C-alpha cells in the first residue's frame, strides 16, 4: 500500500519543496506505474524518442516448439504506449549484450554454438534478425546499421570433444598435450535494410595467439568505423592491439606498448579525435594496489606517440572519496577533448562480494562512492583532478551513475543521480570552485541516516537509493524503480504484482 500512496504524497512534497526554494524542480511532469506481466530484462532510454522495455516471457508461456518469446514495448516521451512487437527464439539463447544507434536497438543472444542478432527498430516497430554460428560469442558492435559480432571458433571441435571424453578416466591428464585452441573471429553483418545480409567472417588466426580477448569495442559514427582494442599473448609476450572495422575491412594492427615497468593493462576506453588521431585510456594494475593508476596512449597516423601513466595515489583529491589503498573499481562516464587537454570523468564504486552457502564468492552489489574528474595534457601529463563524494548508492548492476558535460568554456557539470534526488554540480577548474544544488525526486525515500550495514542475505541496502535516475533529455530526468505489490485478483485471492514505477521530472533550466 505504501507504494500505491507514494504518487499522492510525492505531489504534495514537491509542491511544498518548490515553494521553499527556486533551486528545486519546477514540477513533476508525469508519473506512471507499468505492470510487468513478464520478466523485464532491459530498459532503454532513447532521449527524444521515448523508452523501450524488453521482456522474456515466463517459462509457462513457451510455445510447443520449445521456443521463448521476446516482447518489445515502446513508449513515447509522455510514457504513452505507442506500439508493441514480439518474436519467438530458441529457449537456449540468452541475452549477452546490447548496442544502440539512431533508429534501433540491437541485442546479441547466444548459447555455446549459435547466436542471434535481434534488431528492434523503434521508429517503425519492425524486428530484423540474423542467425549465425560461433563457438563462443558475447560481444557486439554496431556502426550505422553495420553489425560486428566478436567471438571465437574452435578448429577440429569434434576431435577435441572425443579426446576430452576418452581421457576422462585418466583425469584429463592427456589434455595437457592436446590443449583447446581458440581462434578469434569477427562476423560482419549488414542490417541497414529490412533484411540482414552476412558480409564476411574475419579470422585472426594468422596472429596464432596463445590467448586472445576483445577488451573494448566502440563506434565512431562520424568516421563510419568501429574501433576495437584487444589483448593477445604470443608465447610469453603480451601484446595490445588497436584496430578499426570500416567498409567491411579491418585496419592494420596498431601495437600499444606499455612502457611503465611492473604494470599491466587491465581495461581500456577508445576516444577518436579525428581521422588521424585516437586516444586509448584505461587502467594500469600492479602487484600492489597503491601503485595502480591510469594510462593514456596517444595514437597518430597509426603510430603510438606516447604511453603515460598516472598513479591514483598522486591525485590530490582521491582521498576525499575515502578509498583505502586506492582499491576501487570505476567506469569512464565521458571523455571531453579540447585544445591542450583531455578531461574525463570516472564513476568510482566498490564491488561487494560475499560467500555463498557453497563457499563460492559472488558479487551481490556495486557501491558507488563518487565521481572523479581528471585532466591530462596533450603530452599525457596530469594537469588537475577533482573528486565529488556522493551518498552511498547500491546497485545490483553497473549503472550510469553520473552525467558529465561541459556547459561552457572552462566550466563542467556533473549530475549525481541519487535514489531520492539529483545533485547538479558545477565546477570551474581555473578557480577550483564548485557549487551543488539538489533536485529532490522522492522525499519519501530519503534515508534517515547514512546507514552502511548490510542486513540479511540477498536484501537490498538503502531501498530508496536503489531507484535508477537518469538524465533523459535537456533538463528532464526520469526515475525508475521495480517493486512487487500484493493485491487481490478477481477471485479475491492475494497475488504478487510486479510493477515498474516511472516518474518524469523537470529541473530548472
RAQUISUL-V50083 format. One line per field, one symbol per residue. phi: phi as a letter, one per 40 degrees, with the letter a starting at -180 (. if undefined). Layout:
# RAQUISUL-V50083
phi: ???
This chain:
# RAQUISUL-V50083
phi: .dcccddccdccccccccccacccccaccaaabbcbcbccbabbcbfcchbbbbbcccdccccccgcbbbbbbbbcccfcccabaaacbccccbcbabbbbcbabbbbbabcbbabbbbbcccbgbbbbbbbbacbaabbbbafgcbbbbaabbcfcccccccdcccdccfgdccccbccbbbcbbbbbcbcbcbbbccabbcbcccfccaaaccabacbcccfabcabbbabbgcccbbbbabbafgbbcccbccbcbccfbacbaabbbccacbbbbbbabbbacbdcccabbbbbbbfgbccabbbbcdccccbccccfccffbababccabbbbcgabbbbbccabccbaccccgccbcbabbcbibbcbbbccbgcccaaabbcbccbbacbcbccbcaaccadgbbbbbbcccbabcbbbbbccbfbbbbbbbcbaccccccbccbcbbgcgcccfdcccdcbbccafbbbbbbacabbcbccccgccbcbcbbcbbbbbccc
